[in-house]
């Protein structure tokens, strides 16, 4: 099983600090989880599959970079959702 280092970010919005996290669940599952924590409690969670990325058969370094990019983009999307009031 191959794992990519997750993405963690503290995002401040309207006086609150949210911990945004994306964590790879491994190539066997071919998914990662994006989570939003508020004060240590999970406020929002979504599992995002990446079987399409695995199916491309990329070399490991390219696959890992593509997955990391996908996780970072997801965190930016979650941040936007918090700003728009859709999460939180």
N, C-alpha and C positions, 0 to 999 in steps of 0.2 A: 504494500500500500504506500502510495506517495502522498505527502502532505505539503501544502504551500503555507508559508507563514501568514497568519491572519493580519487583518487591518483593524487598528484601534484608533479611535479619535474621540476627543472630548469636544462637544459642540454646545456652545452657550446660546440660549434663545429665551428672550423675555425673562431674564433673571434666573433661569434654570440651567443646570448643567446636565446634559445627556451624554452617556457613554455609548458610542456607536461602535459596533463590532461586527466583523465578518470573519468567520472561522471555517476553514476547509474541513470537510468531514471525510476526506480521503478519496482517492481515485476508485476504490472499490464501490463506493456509494455514488461517486460522481456528482456531488452536490456540496454546496456550502450554506451555512446559516448566517443570516444577517439579523442582528439583534439591536434593540435600543433599551438601555437601562436607565432608570430614573431612581436615584437613591439606592442602588443595589437591587432593585426589583426589575424583572423583565417587563417592559412596557409593550413591546412589540417584537415579534419574531417571524421570520419567513425563511423557508428552505428553498434554495434556488439550485435547480439541476444544471449540470454542465456536461451532460452526456454528448452533446453536439461537439463540444471541444475535444473530448476524448476520442470521438469518432474520426477526427481529422488526422490522428496518428502523428502529431507533431513531435519533434525531438523534445526531450524532457525540459530543457532550458526554455525553449519557446513556449511549450505548453504551460509551464509554471508562470512565465511572464504574462501570457494571455489570461490565465486565471486570475493572477494578481490584479491585472488591469480591470477585469470584470468585477472583482470584489471592490476595488476602489471606486469604480463608476456607480456601483450599487450603493455604497456609503454616501456618495454625493446626492443620489436620488433620494435616499432616506432623509438626508439633511434638508433637502428642498421640501419634502413632505412635512417635516416638522415645522418649517418656516411657514408653510401654507395652512397649518393647523390640522392636517390630516392624521398626524401622529402626535400624541401628547395631549 
